Amino acid sequence: MTTRSRTRINDDMGTFSERFPVLYDAEGRLKKADKVLAVCRHFSFRPLEELICLDLGASTGIMTERFAESFREVIALDVDSVGLKSGKDNSRLNNIDYIGGDGTVLPLADGSIDVIVCNQIYEHIDNQEALMSEIYRVLKYDGFCFFGAGNRYVIVEGHYFLPFLSWLPHGAADIYMKLAGKKGVYDVRLLSLRKLKRLTRNFWTHDYTGMIFENPHDFCAEDVVRSGNIITGLPHWIYRLIYPMLPAWVWVLTKRK
């Protein structure tokens, strides 16, 4: 096994969408898409209907289809050929372009994209520096990237649902997976907050995490941020203390000039 192939090593058991059927859950995917769109509308100074969007990690295309209802044009990109074909075959709209690729070498011109959606994607890329470099390259200077990022130090890992799985070195995580009866090896590369900040160092970070907790209705997040959520009522200094241990963060990235 080489470290370079870690995020693709389970592909002999099927593409990501074949191994994780939740990606075909239309109701759940549309809810996620609405959250993304709510943040994009809040941040953008231009109507989304005027903008070109790149959906990195489009997979089954359910979220892409929702994005295409709001954006002028959407480019759906994913290495998952099965999921991408499903999205294309089931699409009702003609303003979506489907492209195979993993995001580290984008077949797009410099400064050609207004909005990039990179939601829970970075951890499925081996060369994360190349991913961020390509996002920077193709993004317009007045554009932005919706960046939803999972935390390595989440209590229950969100792909295989094993406590503390992502805390472990990959070798130990592989053994844990086997003992837990999971097929394959641990093929996810989650980062800590410190390392995520380093990864996104060429961007200004506009943090929407707290705003979403405080205003779940405005950001279509009432299904994940319950009324009376303990984080919502915390003093700011306590929120800052626990921030590095939140399960995920929502940032909007803009290019440093």
N, C-alpha and C positions, 0 to 999 in steps of 0.2 A: 504493500500500500504506500502511496506517496501522499504527502500532505497536500499536494496540488489537487488531487482528485477527491478530497474528503467530501465535498458537498454533492458529488455525482456518483459516489461509490455504490449507492443502493439502486442505481438506475437499472441494473440487470433484473430487478424485481418489478420493474414498471416505472413509468414516469411519475412525477410528483402527484399529479392529479389522479393517476390510477391507484397510487398507494394511499392517498388521502381523499376519499370520496366527499368529505365535507366541502371541498371546493366546488361541488355541484349543487350545494344547498342554496337554492336561489334566494330564499327569504333571508338567510344569514348574510350572504354576500351583498345583497342589495342594502341591507342595514349598514354594513361596513362602507359601502360606496357613498351612502348619504352622509355619513360622518365626514368622509374625506371632502365631499363637495361643500359641506357646511363650512369647513375650515377654509377651503379655497375661496369661497364667496366672501367670507369675512375679511380675508387678507388682501384679495385682489382689488386694485384700484380701477380695473377695467372689467366690463361684463365678460363672464366666462364664454358667452356665445361668440366673442370675437377672437378667442384664443385657441392655439394648437396645444394639445395635451399629449404627452408621452406616458403611457401606462406601463411601467417597468414591472414585469412579473404578472402579466395579464392572465395567464393560465386559462381557465375555462371561459373567460370573456364575459362573465355575468356582470362583474363590476364595470368592465370596459363599456358594456352596452349602456349602463346607467350614466357613465361619464359622457358618452356620446350624445345623450339627450341634452346636455348642458354646454358642451364645448363645440366649437366650430368644426374641429377635426380631432380625431384621436388615433394615435399610433399604438397598437397593442404589441408588446414584445415579450417573448418568453422562450426559454429553451425547451419547455414542455410541449413537444409537437402534438401530443394527443389532446391536451387541454386546449391548445391554440386552435386546432382543427375543429374541436367541438364549438368553440366560441364563434369561429367563422361560419360554420355550417348552420348555426342557430341564430345568427345575427339578423335583426330586422332593419338595421340602419345601413346607409351607404356612405357614411362619413368615418368609417374605421378602416385602417390599413393594418393588416396582420403581418408581423415579421418574426422569424425565428432568430433567437440570439439570447445571450446571457447577460447583457448589459455592460460587459467590459470592453467591447469593441462595437460601438453603435454605428450603423450605416446611415448616419445623419450628418448634415452639414454643421459646421461651427455656428453657434448662436441662432439655431433655427427653431427652438422650442420655447413656448411661453411658460408652460407649466409641466412639471414632471411629477408623477405620482410614484413614489418609492416606499410602499407601505409593507412593512415586515418582510423586506426582500434582502437587505444587506447580509443577513445571516445565512442565506443560501448561496452566497458567492464566495469562492475561495479567494480571489484577488480583489479584496474590498477596496484597496487603494485605487485600482484601475476603475472600479465602478464609480467611485466618487470623482475621479478625474474625468471620466466620460460625461457624467452628469454636469460637471462644471463646463466642459467644452461645448456641449450642445445647447445649454441653457442660455437664453438671451440675458443681457445684463439687467434688464428690467423684469425678468421672469423670476419664477420661484419654484422650489421643490417641496412638495409635501413629503415629509420624512417621518414615517412611523417606525419606531425602533424598539425592539424587545431588549430586555435586560438580561445579561448572563446570570445575575444573582436573583432571579425570580425563584420563588419557593417551589412551585410545581411547573416544570418545563412544559411549554404549550403545544409541542408537536407529539410527544410520546407520553405525556402526562405522568412522569415519574418525578417524585420529589428530589430536588437538588441535583438532577441529572446534569444540567448545564454548568454547575459549579465545578465539575470534575474535569481533569485532563481527559483528552479524547480516548486514550488507551483505557483508562479506568471506566469511562462512560460506556465504552463498547462492552466491557465485561458486565457492567450493571444492566445494560440492555439485554444481554444474553440471559442473565440470571432472572430477569423479569419476564422472560418469554417473548421479548420483542424481536422481530426479524431484522436482519441487517445490523449495521453499526450506526453510531451517532453521527449524523451527517450535517449537523447544524453548527454554525460558528457565531454564537452570540458574544457580545462584548460588554464590558462594564461601562459605566457612565464616563469614566476618565478616558477610556480608549475610544469611545464614540466621539467624544469632544475632539480628540486628536484626529480621528478619521475625517471629521467634518471641519477641520481647521481652516480651510480655504473659503468657508461660507460664514456669513452672519447667521446666527441662530435666533429665530423668533419662537419662543417657547409657548405652545398652546396647551400644554398639559394641565396647568393649574386652571386656566380659563374653562377648559372642558369640565373639570371637576366642579367648578363653581356655577357653571351655566349649562348643565347637560341638555336642557331643552333646546337651547340655541344651537347646539352642535349635534343634535340628533343622537345623543348618547345616553338617553334615559334608561336604555336596556342594560347598560353596563355601569352607570353611575346611579345607584339607587338613591331615592329620596332619604335624606338623613344620613348619607354616607359619612363615615367618621372623618375622612380626609377633608371633606368640604368645610367642616366647622373648626378645623385646627388653626391655632395661631400660626402666623406666617413663619416664625422662627422654627417651630416644630416641623412644619411642612418642608422647610429647607433641609432639616436634619434627615428626614426620611426619604427625601427626593431621590437619592442615589439607589434606594432599594425598591422604588416603584417597579411594577412588573413591565411597564413600557412607557415610552415618552412619545409625545407628538410635537414635532418641530416643523417650522417652515424655514427653509434654507434659501438665502439669497447670496449672490456672488459678491465676495470682497473684490473691490476694484483695484 
